[in-house]
Amino acid sequence: MTVLAVILSFVLLLITTLHVYWGIGGIWPGTDQATCARAVVGFRDIDEMPSSFASFAVAACLALATLWPLALAGVFATPFPREGLAATALMIGLVFLGRGIAGFTPWWRRLTPEQPFARLDQSLYSPLCLLIGLGFVILSTSEFPA
Protein backbone atom coordinates (compact mmCIF):
# COMPACT_ATOMS: atom_id res chain seq x y z
CA MET A 1 0.00 0.00 0.00
CA THR A 2 2.95 2.32 0.52
CA VAL A 3 3.66 2.13 -3.22
CA LEU A 4 0.07 3.21 -3.95
CA ALA A 5 0.43 6.08 -1.49
CA VAL A 6 3.65 7.29 -3.14
CA ILE A 7 2.19 7.04 -6.66
CA LEU A 8 -0.98 8.86 -5.60
CA SER A 9 1.02 11.62 -3.92
CA PHE A 10 3.28 12.00 -6.95
CA VAL A 11 0.32 12.35 -9.34
CA LEU A 12 -1.28 14.91 -7.03
CA LEU A 13 2.01 16.79 -6.79
CA LEU A 14 2.13 17.06 -10.58
CA ILE A 15 -1.44 18.38 -10.67
CA THR A 16 -0.63 20.82 -7.84
CA THR A 17 2.38 22.06 -9.81
CA LEU A 18 0.19 22.69 -12.86
CA HIS A 19 -2.22 24.80 -10.81
CA VAL A 20 0.65 26.86 -9.41
CA TYR A 21 1.95 27.30 -12.97
CA TRP A 22 -1.46 28.55 -14.11
CA GLY A 23 -1.65 30.78 -11.04
CA ILE A 24 1.54 32.56 -12.04
CA GLY A 25 0.23 33.10 -15.56
CA GLY A 26 1.20 29.93 -17.42
CA ILE A 27 -0.79 29.17 -20.55
CA TRP A 28 0.17 25.57 -21.38
CA PRO A 29 -1.46 23.54 -22.90
CA GLY A 30 -2.81 26.51 -24.83
CA THR A 31 -1.07 29.24 -26.76
CA ASP A 32 -2.77 32.12 -24.91
CA GLN A 33 -5.25 32.65 -22.04
CA ALA A 34 -8.29 31.77 -24.16
CA THR A 35 -6.95 28.52 -25.64
CA CYS A 36 -5.60 27.43 -22.26
CA ALA A 37 -8.94 28.12 -20.57
CA ARG A 38 -10.80 26.21 -23.27
CA ALA A 39 -8.46 23.25 -22.71
CA VAL A 40 -8.39 23.11 -18.91
CA VAL A 41 -11.56 24.87 -17.67
CA GLY A 42 -14.07 24.37 -20.46
CA PHE A 43 -16.99 26.49 -19.28
CA ARG A 44 -19.20 27.90 -22.01
CA ASP A 45 -17.72 30.97 -23.75
CA ILE A 46 -14.67 31.09 -21.46
CA ASP A 47 -11.92 33.32 -22.82
CA GLU A 48 -9.48 33.66 -19.92
CA MET A 49 -8.06 31.55 -17.15
CA PRO A 50 -9.50 31.78 -13.62
CA SER A 51 -7.84 34.25 -11.27
CA SER A 52 -4.47 33.57 -9.69
CA PHE A 53 -6.25 33.37 -6.34
CA ALA A 54 -8.52 30.59 -7.64
CA SER A 55 -5.57 28.66 -9.09
CA PHE A 56 -3.56 29.00 -5.88
CA ALA A 57 -6.59 27.99 -3.76
CA VAL A 58 -6.97 24.79 -5.77
CA ALA A 59 -3.20 24.23 -5.57
CA ALA A 60 -3.31 24.61 -1.77
CA CYS A 61 -6.10 22.03 -1.46
CA LEU A 62 -4.25 19.68 -3.77
CA ALA A 63 -1.02 20.16 -1.82
CA LEU A 64 -2.79 19.05 1.36
CA ALA A 65 -4.31 16.09 -0.47
CA THR A 66 -0.80 15.22 -1.71
CA LEU A 67 0.38 14.75 1.87
CA TRP A 68 -2.57 12.62 2.99
CA PRO A 69 -1.63 9.28 1.39
CA LEU A 70 1.92 9.60 2.70
CA ALA A 71 0.68 10.39 6.21
CA LEU A 72 -1.73 7.46 6.07
CA ALA A 73 1.08 5.15 4.98
CA GLY A 74 3.26 6.34 7.86
CA VAL A 75 5.92 7.82 5.57
CA PHE A 76 6.23 10.75 7.98
CA ALA A 77 5.14 11.38 11.55
CA THR A 78 1.82 13.10 12.12
CA PRO A 79 -0.06 13.98 15.31
CA PHE A 80 -3.33 12.78 13.79
CA PRO A 81 -4.72 9.36 14.67
CA ARG A 82 -4.86 6.75 11.91
CA GLU A 83 -8.65 6.63 12.09
CA GLY A 84 -8.91 10.38 11.46
CA LEU A 85 -6.46 10.19 8.56
CA ALA A 86 -8.41 7.30 7.06
CA ALA A 87 -11.76 9.08 7.44
CA THR A 88 -10.37 12.21 5.81
CA ALA A 89 -8.79 10.16 3.01
CA LEU A 90 -12.19 8.60 2.38
CA MET A 91 -13.78 12.06 2.14
CA ILE A 92 -11.04 13.22 -0.26
CA GLY A 93 -11.62 10.09 -2.30
CA LEU A 94 -15.34 10.76 -2.48
CA VAL A 95 -14.69 14.30 -3.74
CA PHE A 96 -12.48 12.97 -6.54
CA LEU A 97 -14.94 10.19 -7.36
CA GLY A 98 -17.74 12.76 -7.52
CA ARG A 99 -15.75 14.95 -9.90
CA GLY A 100 -14.86 11.94 -12.01
CA ILE A 101 -18.47 10.78 -12.26
CA ALA A 102 -19.71 14.30 -12.99
CA GLY A 103 -17.50 14.44 -16.08
CA PHE A 104 -19.65 11.79 -17.72
CA THR A 105 -23.02 13.40 -17.02
CA PRO A 106 -25.10 15.46 -19.48
CA TRP A 107 -25.34 18.20 -16.84
CA TRP A 108 -21.55 18.62 -16.76
CA ARG A 109 -21.32 18.48 -20.55
CA ARG A 110 -23.80 21.39 -20.74
CA LEU A 111 -21.69 23.38 -18.25
CA THR A 112 -18.37 22.62 -19.95
CA PRO A 113 -18.93 22.26 -23.69
CA GLU A 114 -15.77 24.04 -24.90
CA GLN A 115 -13.30 22.03 -26.92
CA PRO A 116 -10.79 20.62 -26.36
CA PHE A 117 -11.85 20.50 -22.68
CA ALA A 118 -14.94 18.35 -23.30
CA ARG A 119 -12.90 15.74 -25.15
CA LEU A 120 -9.98 15.86 -22.69
CA ASP A 121 -12.36 15.68 -19.76
CA GLN A 122 -13.93 12.45 -20.93
CA SER A 123 -10.67 10.87 -22.05
CA LEU A 124 -8.25 12.12 -19.36
CA TYR A 125 -9.46 14.45 -16.58
CA SER A 126 -12.53 12.51 -15.39
CA PRO A 127 -10.89 9.06 -15.62
CA LEU A 128 -7.89 10.44 -13.70
CA CYS A 129 -10.22 11.80 -11.00
CA LEU A 130 -11.88 8.37 -10.77
CA LEU A 131 -8.49 6.67 -10.36
CA ILE A 132 -7.34 9.18 -7.74
CA GLY A 133 -10.63 8.77 -5.87
CA LEU A 134 -10.34 4.99 -6.00
CA GLY A 135 -6.76 5.22 -4.72
CA PHE A 136 -7.89 7.26 -1.72
CA VAL A 137 -10.75 4.85 -0.99
CA ILE A 138 -8.39 1.87 -1.15
CA LEU A 139 -5.88 3.58 1.15
CA SER A 140 -8.57 4.67 3.58
CA THR A 141 -9.87 1.13 3.97
CA SER A 142 -6.54 -0.70 4.03
CA GLU A 143 -4.58 -1.62 7.10
CA PHE A 144 -1.14 -0.07 7.38
CA PRO A 145 1.21 -1.11 10.15
CA ALA A 146 0.63 1.01 13.23
C-alpha positions in Angstrom: 0.0 0.0 0.0 3.0 2.3 0.5 3.7 2.1 -3.2 0.1 3.2 -4.0 0.4 6.1 -1.5 3.6 7.3 -3.1 2.2 7.0 -6.7 -1.0 8.9 -5.6 1.0 11.6 -3.9 3.3 12.0 -6.9 0.3 12.4 -9.3 -1.3 14.9 -7.0 2.0 16.8 -6.8 2.1 17.1 -10.6 -1.4 18.4 -10.7 -0.6 20.8 -7.8 2.4 22.1 -9.8 0.2 22.7 -12.9 -2.2 24.8 -10.8 0.7 26.9 -9.4 2.0 27.3 -13.0 -1.5 28.5 -14.1 -1.6 30.8 -11.0 1.5 32.6 -12.0 0.2 33.1 -15.6 1.2 29.9 -17.4 -0.8 29.2 -20.6 0.2 25.6 -21.4 -1.5 23.5 -22.9 -2.8 26.5 -24.8 -1.1 29.2 -26.8 -2.8 32.1 -24.9 -5.2 32.6 -22.0 -8.3 31.8 -24.2 -6.9 28.5 -25.6 -5.6 27.4 -22.3 -8.9 28.1 -20.6 -10.8 26.2 -23.3 -8.5 23.2 -22.7 -8.4 23.1 -18.9 -11.6 24.9 -17.7 -14.1 24.4 -20.5 -17.0 26.5 -19.3 -19.2 27.9 -22.0 -17.7 31.0 -23.8 -14.7 31.1 -21.5 -11.9 33.3 -22.8 -9.5 33.7 -19.9 -8.1 31.5 -17.2 -9.5 31.8 -13.6 -7.8 34.3 -11.3 -4.5 33.6 -9.7 -6.3 33.4 -6.3 -8.5 30.6 -7.6 -5.6 28.7 -9.1 -3.6 29.0 -5.9 -6.6 28.0 -3.8 -7.0 24.8 -5.8 -3.2 24.2 -5.6 -3.3 24.6 -1.8 -6.1 22.0 -1.5 -4.3 19.7 -3.8 -1.0 20.2 -1.8 -2.8 19.1 1.4 -4.3 16.1 -0.5 -0.8 15.2 -1.7 0.4 14.7 1.9 -2.6 12.6 3.0 -1.6 9.3 1.4 1.9 9.6 2.7 0.7 10.4 6.2 -1.7 7.5 6.1 1.1 5.2 5.0 3.3 6.3 7.9 5.9 7.8 5.6 6.2 10.8 8.0 5.1 11.4 11.5 1.8 13.1 12.1 -0.1 14.0 15.3 -3.3 12.8 13.8 -4.7 9.4 14.7 -4.9 6.8 11.9 -8.7 6.6 12.1 -8.9 10.4 11.5 -6.5 10.2 8.6 -8.4 7.3 7.1 -11.8 9.1 7.4 -10.4 12.2 5.8 -8.8 10.2 3.0 -12.2 8.6 2.4 -13.8 12.1 2.1 -11.0 13.2 -0.3 -11.6 10.1 -2.3 -15.3 10.8 -2.5 -14.7 14.3 -3.7 -12.5 13.0 -6.5 -14.9 10.2 -7.4 -17.7 12.8 -7.5 -15.7 14.9 -9.9 -14.9 11.9 -12.0 -18.5 10.8 -12.3 -19.7 14.3 -13.0 -17.5 14.4 -16.1 -19.7 11.8 -17.7 -23.0 13.4 -17.0 -25.1 15.5 -19.5 -25.3 18.2 -16.8 -21.5 18.6 -16.8 -21.3 18.5 -20.6 -23.8 21.4 -20.7 -21.7 23.4 -18.3 -18.4 22.6 -19.9 -18.9 22.3 -23.7 -15.8 24.0 -24.9 -13.3 22.0 -26.9 -10.8 20.6 -26.4 -11.9 20.5 -22.7 -14.9 18.3 -23.3 -12.9 15.7 -25.2 -10.0 15.9 -22.7 -12.4 15.7 -19.8 -13.9 12.4 -20.9 -10.7 10.9 -22.0 -8.2 12.1 -19.4 -9.5 14.5 -16.6 -12.5 12.5 -15.4 -10.9 9.1 -15.6 -7.9 10.4 -13.7 -10.2 11.8 -11.0 -11.9 8.4 -10.8 -8.5 6.7 -10.4 -7.3 9.2 -7.7 -10.6 8.8 -5.9 -10.3 5.0 -6.0 -6.8 5.2 -4.7 -7.9 7.3 -1.7 -10.8 4.9 -1.0 -8.4 1.9 -1.2 -5.9 3.6 1.1 -8.6 4.7 3.6 -9.9 1.1 4.0 -6.5 -0.7 4.0 -4.6 -1.6 7.1 -1.1 -0.1 7.4 1.2 -1.1 10.1 0.6 1.0 13.2 
